[in-house]
Amino acid sequence: MSAPTPVVVAIDGPSGTGKSSTSKGVAARLGMAYLDTGAQYRAITWWMLTRGIDPADTAEVAAAAEKPEIVSGTDPLAPTITVDGTDVSTPIRGAEVTGAVSAVSAVPEIRARITGLQRSIAAEAARSGAGIVVEGRDIGTTVLPDADLKIFLTASPEVRAARRSGELGGPQDAARLAATRADLVRRDTADSSRTASPLARAADAVELDTADLTLEQVIERVGAMIEERRSA
């Protein structure tokens, strides 16, 4: 039996729609590589913050865009991210980076640097025969417009807030849910309105609302679409 055709899959959508869990789950199940592009933007944001660069200072951020060495591991069972050789998997998920990543990500020089990195990783995965699942916010529209399959995950802000609050742990009281929802909507607005590669659904992307689906159901649906594309 011949090996399945390597495919490049772009999975986009706003925060809290299940992009990471779905992408990792599907890639692991189908023996594909996995790339969390958001981690790369968080990593370069972490680098800026640790060097005292103000995320709001566009000129300074742009001038430093090429300086850090960012390396992404693509094993879906154990994805890694390092900056200048330092493992930053934990610190990039902190509140300080979360609050600054949208501003840093909006700088064109940052997007050009990270987009080039993402394209090279996807190309290498395709050449290796494994294929890759790449998740982010502008993968199908900007980073990999020729991806073999594009999927856009959605869910209401209320559903996403409940999920995100659950991920953070602690009681899900009304005030906390409202604050989480407000943060998500604010991030959506920033990502969708930025000049450089805004969050948007590609015209040829399959839209999948995950609100009433379990993670396993989403993985099954996305996996079936990939398998169909592999055998086409």
Residue frames relative to the residue before (quaternion, step in Angstrom):
aa qw qx qy qz dx dy dz
M 1.0000 0.0000 0.0000 0.0000 0.00 0.00 0.00
S 0.4235 -0.7156 0.4948 0.2524 3.58 -0.84 0.95
A 0.5677 -0.5952 0.4451 0.3542 3.55 -1.19 0.56
P 0.5686 -0.5981 0.4253 0.3715 3.60 -1.08 0.61
T 0.5588 -0.6034 0.4515 0.3460 3.55 -1.12 0.66
P 0.4215 -0.7001 0.5014 0.2842 3.62 -0.78 0.92
V 0.0727 -0.8008 0.5942 0.0195 3.55 -0.85 0.95
V 0.3095 -0.7074 0.6048 0.1950 3.52 -1.26 0.56
V 0.0937 -0.8191 0.5659 -0.0086 3.55 -0.61 1.20
A 0.1677 -0.7756 0.6038 0.0766 3.57 -0.87 1.00
I 0.0249 -0.7881 0.6150 -0.0092 3.58 -0.75 1.06
D 0.0264 -0.8158 0.5757 -0.0475 3.55 -0.52 1.24
G 0.3175 0.7390 -0.5673 0.1766 3.53 -1.35 0.14
P 0.5995 -0.5785 0.4104 0.3709 3.57 -1.22 0.34
S 0.7065 -0.4507 0.3337 0.4317 3.58 -1.31 0.17
G 0.8078 0.3231 -0.2233 0.4395 3.55 -1.12 0.70
T 0.5492 0.6212 -0.4040 0.3863 3.60 1.22 0.14
G 0.5831 -0.6036 0.3645 0.4035 3.57 1.27 -0.14
K 0.2690 0.8052 -0.4976 0.1783 3.59 1.21 0.34
S 0.7160 0.4687 -0.2750 0.4383 3.57 0.70 -1.07
S 0.6844 0.4824 -0.2929 0.4616 3.58 0.81 -0.99
T 0.6570 0.5065 -0.3050 0.4677 3.57 0.98 -0.85
S 0.6861 0.5007 -0.2894 0.4414 3.57 0.82 -1.02
K 0.6683 0.4851 -0.3013 0.4767 3.57 0.91 -0.88
G 0.6641 0.5227 -0.3033 0.4403 3.57 0.94 -0.91
V 0.6737 0.4864 -0.2881 0.4760 3.56 0.93 -0.91
A 0.6629 0.5113 -0.3116 0.4494 3.59 0.88 -0.93
A 0.6589 0.5074 -0.3091 0.4613 3.58 0.95 -0.86
R 0.6724 0.5147 -0.2920 0.4447 3.55 0.94 -0.92
L 0.7778 0.3489 -0.1718 0.4938 3.58 0.99 -0.85
G 0.5092 -0.6826 0.4082 0.3288 3.58 1.23 0.17
M 0.4618 0.6809 -0.4384 0.3618 3.55 1.10 0.73
A 0.5414 -0.5670 0.4932 0.3770 3.55 -1.31 0.22
Y 0.2005 -0.7751 0.5916 0.0950 3.57 -1.27 0.41
L 0.0279 -0.7999 0.5994 0.0071 3.57 -0.99 0.82
D 0.2054 -0.7492 0.6236 0.0872 3.53 -0.84 1.13
T 0.2192 -0.8168 0.5195 0.1220 3.58 -0.12 1.25
G 0.5757 0.5895 -0.3801 0.4202 3.58 1.14 -0.55
A 0.6152 0.5547 -0.3438 0.4423 3.58 1.07 -0.73
Q 0.6298 0.5364 -0.3395 0.4476 3.57 1.08 -0.68
Y 0.6609 0.4794 -0.3088 0.4879 3.59 0.99 -0.78
R 0.6266 0.5173 -0.3346 0.4773 3.57 1.08 -0.68
A 0.6421 0.5407 -0.3244 0.4360 3.56 1.00 -0.82
I 0.6969 0.4467 -0.2893 0.4807 3.58 0.86 -0.86
T 0.5906 0.5437 -0.3596 0.4757 3.59 1.19 -0.53
W 0.6242 0.5338 -0.3263 0.4679 3.59 0.99 -0.87
W 0.6438 0.5272 -0.3178 0.4546 3.57 0.96 -0.91
M 0.6487 0.5170 -0.3166 0.4601 3.59 0.92 -0.88
L 0.6847 0.5001 -0.2876 0.4455 3.57 0.86 -0.99
T 0.6855 0.4891 -0.2976 0.4498 3.60 0.90 -0.85
R 0.7056 0.4086 -0.2624 0.5161 3.57 1.24 -0.28
G 0.5730 -0.6556 0.3507 0.3448 3.53 1.24 0.41
I 0.4357 0.6832 -0.4727 0.3463 3.58 1.19 0.45
D 0.4003 -0.7265 0.5132 0.2205 3.56 -0.76 1.08
P 0.4444 -0.7141 0.4697 0.2682 3.64 -0.62 1.07
A 0.6615 0.5130 -0.3015 0.4563 3.58 1.18 -0.54
D 0.6010 0.5403 -0.3574 0.4681 3.58 1.28 -0.23
T 0.2648 -0.8270 0.4775 0.1343 3.54 0.18 1.34
A 0.6592 0.5234 -0.3144 0.4389 3.58 0.90 -0.88
E 0.6834 0.4797 -0.2898 0.4678 3.58 0.91 -0.90
V 0.6286 0.5220 -0.3299 0.4728 3.58 1.02 -0.79
A 0.6612 0.5146 -0.3031 0.4541 3.58 0.91 -0.93
A 0.6609 0.5277 -0.3071 0.4364 3.58 0.95 -0.86
A 0.7329 0.4165 -0.2248 0.4887 3.58 1.14 -0.63
A 0.3720 0.7909 -0.4428 0.1999 3.60 1.28 -0.12
E 0.7482 0.4134 -0.2224 0.4688 3.60 0.97 -0.82
K 0.5344 0.6988 -0.3795 0.2864 3.61 1.20 -0.25
P 0.7385 0.4095 -0.2793 0.4571 3.68 0.67 -0.89
E 0.3357 -0.6974 0.5935 0.2205 3.56 -1.19 0.65
I 0.0603 -0.8112 0.5814 -0.0153 3.57 -0.54 1.20
V 0.0282 -0.7994 0.5995 -0.0288 3.55 -0.78 1.08
S 0.1428 -0.8020 0.5785 0.0419 3.56 -0.77 1.11
G 0.2846 -0.7246 0.6019 0.1782 3.56 -0.90 0.96
T 0.2625 -0.8236 0.4916 0.1059 3.60 -0.85 0.92
D 0.3930 0.6861 -0.5079 0.3419 3.60 1.17 0.50
P 0.3851 -0.7599 0.4654 0.2403 3.64 -0.45 1.11
L 0.6487 0.5145 -0.3211 0.4598 3.58 1.17 -0.46
A 0.8000 0.0571 -0.0267 0.5967 3.58 1.21 -0.40
P 0.0006 0.8290 -0.5589 0.0225 3.60 0.55 1.12
T 0.1252 -0.8010 0.5838 0.0437 3.56 -1.03 0.81
I 0.0545 -0.7701 0.6330 0.0581 3.55 -1.29 0.35
T 0.0015 -0.8022 0.5966 -0.0251 3.56 -0.78 1.04
V 0.1716 -0.7455 0.6343 0.1116 3.53 -1.26 0.57
D 0.8250 -0.0863 -0.0036 0.5585 3.57 -0.58 1.18
G 0.7419 -0.4342 0.2120 0.4648 3.56 1.02 0.88
T 0.6262 0.5346 -0.3364 0.4570 3.59 1.27 -0.09
D 0.4170 -0.6917 0.5316 0.2552 3.58 -0.89 0.95
V 0.0477 -0.8281 0.5583 -0.0163 3.59 -0.57 1.15
S 0.2416 0.8207 -0.4916 0.1624 3.58 1.25 0.35
T 0.7269 0.4276 -0.2371 0.4823 3.59 0.98 -0.85
P 0.7205 0.4651 -0.2947 0.4216 3.65 0.63 -0.97
I 0.6283 0.5504 -0.3624 0.4135 3.63 1.05 -0.55
R 0.6496 0.5049 -0.3243 0.4669 3.61 1.25 -0.22
G 0.4750 0.6965 -0.4231 0.3321 3.59 1.27 0.02
A 0.6963 -0.5057 0.3325 0.3857 3.54 -1.32 0.42
E 0.6364 0.5465 -0.3444 0.4216 3.60 0.98 -0.80
V 0.6762 0.4676 -0.2919 0.4888 3.58 0.91 -0.89
T 0.6289 0.5513 -0.3321 0.4362 3.57 0.96 -0.87
G 0.7009 0.4789 -0.2665 0.4565 3.56 0.99 -0.84
A 0.7454 0.4155 -0.2144 0.4751 3.59 1.17 -0.49
V 0.5428 0.6850 -0.3940 0.2845 3.58 1.15 -0.53
S 0.6184 0.5501 -0.3661 0.4254 3.63 0.98 -0.66
A 0.6621 0.5094 -0.3079 0.4554 3.57 0.96 -0.88
V 0.6723 0.4836 -0.2971 0.4753 3.57 0.90 -0.90
S 0.6677 0.5276 -0.2969 0.4333 3.58 0.94 -0.92
A 0.6441 0.5507 -0.3203 0.4235 3.58 1.14 -0.57
V 0.5540 0.6137 -0.3950 0.4005 3.60 1.22 -0.31
P 0.4970 -0.7036 0.4152 0.2926 3.64 -0.57 1.09
E 0.6548 0.5183 -0.3244 0.4442 3.59 0.96 -0.81
I 0.6215 0.5219 -0.3322 0.4806 3.59 1.12 -0.66
R 0.6742 0.4923 -0.3044 0.4587 3.56 0.88 -0.90
A 0.6346 0.5223 -0.3360 0.4601 3.59 1.00 -0.77
R 0.6536 0.5156 -0.3137 0.4567 3.60 0.94 -0.88
I 0.7306 0.4318 -0.2502 0.4661 3.59 0.75 -1.05
T 0.6091 0.5521 -0.3531 0.4467 3.60 1.05 -0.69
G 0.6423 0.5190 -0.3196 0.4647 3.58 0.97 -0.81
L 0.6422 0.5209 -0.3118 0.4681 3.56 1.02 -0.83
Q 0.6605 0.5171 -0.3001 0.4542 3.57 0.95 -0.91
R 0.6624 0.5117 -0.3079 0.4523 3.57 0.92 -0.86
S 0.6572 0.5041 -0.3217 0.4587 3.59 0.98 -0.77
I 0.6395 0.5161 -0.3261 0.4673 3.60 1.02 -0.75
A 0.6619 0.5027 -0.3042 0.4655 3.59 0.94 -0.87
A 0.6488 0.5208 -0.3169 0.4553 3.57 0.97 -0.83
E 0.6525 0.5102 -0.3123 0.4653 3.58 0.96 -0.83
A 0.6452 0.5143 -0.3214 0.4647 3.61 0.99 -0.81
A 0.6444 0.5110 -0.3207 0.4699 3.58 1.02 -0.76
R 0.6597 0.5073 -0.3047 0.4632 3.59 0.98 -0.83
S 0.6608 0.5324 -0.3073 0.4306 3.57 1.04 -0.77
G 0.5117 -0.6658 0.4016 0.3655 3.56 1.25 -0.37
A 0.5631 0.6227 -0.3816 0.3868 3.58 1.27 -0.19
G 0.2925 -0.7153 0.5664 0.2861 3.55 0.94 -0.89
I 0.1759 -0.8041 0.5634 0.0711 3.58 -1.22 0.27
V 0.2490 -0.7069 0.6387 0.1745 3.52 -1.26 0.58
V 0.0720 -0.8067 0.5865 -0.0098 3.57 -0.57 1.18
E 0.0657 -0.8272 0.5578 0.0138 3.58 -0.64 1.07
G 0.2444 0.7633 -0.5680 0.1873 3.53 -1.07 0.81
R 0.6209 -0.5440 0.4110 0.3867 3.54 -1.09 -0.78
D 0.7938 0.2019 -0.1124 0.5625 3.59 1.17 -0.43
I 0.2848 0.8005 -0.4935 0.1857 3.58 1.16 0.47
G 0.7382 0.4281 -0.2374 0.4641 3.58 0.76 -1.02
T 0.7095 0.4613 -0.2600 0.4650 3.57 1.14 -0.58
T 0.8314 0.2058 -0.0594 0.5127 3.58 0.93 -0.89
V 0.7320 0.4480 -0.2626 0.4410 3.58 0.66 -1.07
L 0.8123 0.0270 0.0409 0.5811 3.58 0.77 -1.08
P 0.0377 -0.8502 0.5250 0.0083 3.60 0.55 1.13
D 0.7036 0.4197 -0.2608 0.5107 3.60 1.24 -0.34
A 0.2393 0.7906 -0.5261 0.2021 3.60 1.21 0.45
D 0.5598 -0.6324 0.4239 0.3271 3.57 -1.07 0.75
L 0.7911 0.0406 0.0012 0.6104 3.58 1.13 -0.67
K 0.0921 -0.7914 0.6038 0.0252 3.56 -0.90 0.97
I 0.0292 -0.7934 0.6075 -0.0251 3.55 -0.87 1.01
F 0.1304 -0.7808 0.6083 0.0580 3.58 -0.96 0.90
L 0.1989 -0.7973 0.5631 0.0876 3.58 -0.51 1.20
T 0.0461 -0.7948 0.6051 0.0045 3.55 -1.02 0.84
A 0.1112 0.7421 -0.6602 0.0330 3.53 -1.39 0.22
S 0.5877 -0.5918 0.4075 0.3719 3.58 -1.10 0.58
P 0.6327 -0.5351 0.3886 0.4029 3.61 -1.17 0.47
E 0.6260 0.5518 -0.3408 0.4330 3.60 1.04 -0.73
V 0.6643 0.4889 -0.2948 0.4826 3.57 0.94 -0.92
R 0.6738 0.5003 -0.3006 0.4532 3.56 0.89 -0.89
A 0.6299 0.5317 -0.3326 0.4581 3.59 1.04 -0.74
A 0.6452 0.5153 -0.3191 0.4651 3.58 0.97 -0.83
R 0.6534 0.5055 -0.3119 0.4694 3.58 0.97 -0.81
R 0.6853 0.4905 -0.2923 0.4519 3.55 0.83 -0.97
S 0.6341 0.5178 -0.3315 0.4690 3.60 1.00 -0.75
G 0.6382 0.5276 -0.3186 0.4613 3.55 1.05 -0.77
E 0.6394 0.5266 -0.3202 0.4598 3.57 1.05 -0.79
L 0.6857 0.4944 -0.2785 0.4559 3.56 1.06 -0.78
G 0.4265 -0.7163 0.4507 0.3191 3.59 1.25 -0.36
G 0.6644 0.5031 -0.3687 0.4116 3.55 -1.28 0.19
P 0.6945 -0.4858 0.3261 0.4188 3.60 -1.25 0.16
Q 0.3118 -0.7447 0.5604 0.1848 3.56 -1.03 0.80
D 0.0552 0.8144 -0.5728 0.0753 3.58 0.46 1.17
A 0.7116 -0.4908 0.3053 0.3994 3.54 -1.29 0.43
A 0.6582 0.5199 -0.3171 0.4427 3.57 0.94 -0.86
R 0.6675 0.4979 -0.3044 0.4625 3.55 0.96 -0.86
L 0.6429 0.5151 -0.3239 0.4653 3.57 0.97 -0.81
A 0.6476 0.5211 -0.3189 0.4555 3.58 0.98 -0.85
A 0.6601 0.5019 -0.3063 0.4675 3.58 0.99 -0.85
T 0.6487 0.5111 -0.3152 0.4676 3.58 1.00 -0.83
R 0.6360 0.5235 -0.3244 0.4650 3.57 1.00 -0.84
A 0.6548 0.5183 -0.3114 0.4535 3.58 0.93 -0.91
D 0.6411 0.5215 -0.3197 0.4635 3.59 1.02 -0.81
L 0.6595 0.5100 -0.3081 0.4583 3.58 0.97 -0.87
V 0.6586 0.5024 -0.3068 0.4688 3.57 0.93 -0.90
R 0.6325 0.5257 -0.3250 0.4669 3.58 1.03 -0.80
R 0.6578 0.4905 -0.3083 0.4813 3.59 0.98 -0.85
D 0.6179 0.5459 -0.3458 0.4478 3.60 0.97 -0.81
T 0.6719 0.5113 -0.2911 0.4498 3.55 0.91 -1.00
A 0.6612 0.5036 -0.3046 0.4652 3.56 0.95 -0.91
D 0.7005 0.4758 -0.2768 0.4542 3.58 0.88 -0.92
S 0.7021 0.4799 -0.2681 0.4527 3.58 1.02 -0.78
S 0.7447 0.4209 -0.2163 0.4706 3.58 1.14 -0.60
R 0.4765 0.6727 -0.4586 0.3318 3.61 1.20 -0.12
T 0.5698 -0.6217 0.4286 0.3242 3.55 -1.15 0.66
A 0.7445 0.3841 -0.2077 0.5050 3.57 0.94 -0.92
S 0.8587 -0.1728 0.0819 0.4754 3.56 -0.67 1.19
P 0.0087 0.8387 -0.5442 0.0201 3.61 0.51 1.11
L 0.6031 -0.5212 0.4578 0.3938 3.54 -1.33 0.35
A 0.2596 0.7536 -0.5663 0.2096 3.59 -0.71 1.07
R 0.4572 -0.6572 0.5169 0.3030 3.55 -1.18 0.49
A 0.4410 -0.6773 0.5208 0.2747 3.56 -0.87 0.94
A 0.6060 -0.5977 0.3862 0.3556 3.56 -1.03 0.76
D 0.7617 0.3522 -0.1910 0.5091 3.59 1.07 -0.70
A 0.4401 0.6923 -0.4581 0.3423 3.58 1.23 0.43
V 0.4036 -0.6629 0.5713 0.2670 3.56 -1.20 0.61
E 0.2340 -0.7829 0.5609 0.1332 3.59 -0.66 1.07
L 0.0338 -0.8004 0.5978 -0.0280 3.56 -0.88 1.01
D 0.2396 -0.7654 0.5853 0.1188 3.56 -0.60 1.20
T 0.2163 -0.8264 0.5129 0.0848 3.57 -0.55 1.19
A 0.3694 0.7855 -0.4529 0.2037 3.59 1.28 -0.10
D 0.8046 0.2658 -0.1236 0.5164 3.60 0.83 -0.95
L 0.5955 0.5571 -0.3605 0.4528 3.56 1.23 0.41
T 0.4327 -0.6464 0.5492 0.3053 3.56 -1.15 0.60
L 0.6620 -0.4882 0.3686 0.4332 3.56 -1.24 0.32
E 0.6437 0.5295 -0.3272 0.4451 3.59 0.94 -0.86
Q 0.6519 0.5105 -0.3180 0.4619 3.59 0.99 -0.77
V 0.6416 0.5083 -0.3262 0.4728 3.58 1.00 -0.78
I 0.6426 0.5194 -0.3203 0.4632 3.58 0.94 -0.89
E 0.6531 0.5193 -0.3167 0.4512 3.59 0.94 -0.86
R 0.6804 0.4934 -0.2969 0.4534 3.59 0.90 -0.91
V 0.6736 0.4749 -0.2952 0.4832 3.56 0.92 -0.90
G 0.6372 0.5387 -0.3255 0.4447 3.58 0.98 -0.84
A 0.6424 0.5228 -0.3195 0.4603 3.58 1.02 -0.82
M 0.6429 0.5152 -0.3254 0.4641 3.59 1.01 -0.76
I 0.6540 0.5025 -0.3150 0.4696 3.57 1.00 -0.79
E 0.6448 0.5253 -0.3198 0.4539 3.58 0.93 -0.87
E 0.6352 0.5215 -0.3253 0.4677 3.56 1.03 -0.79
R 0.6722 0.4877 -0.2987 0.4701 3.58 0.96 -0.84
R 0.6156 0.5629 -0.3348 0.4383 3.57 1.07 -0.77
S 0.7591 0.3953 -0.2002 0.4769 3.56 0.97 -0.86
A 0.4626 0.6988 -0.4401 0.3225 3.58 1.28 -0.07
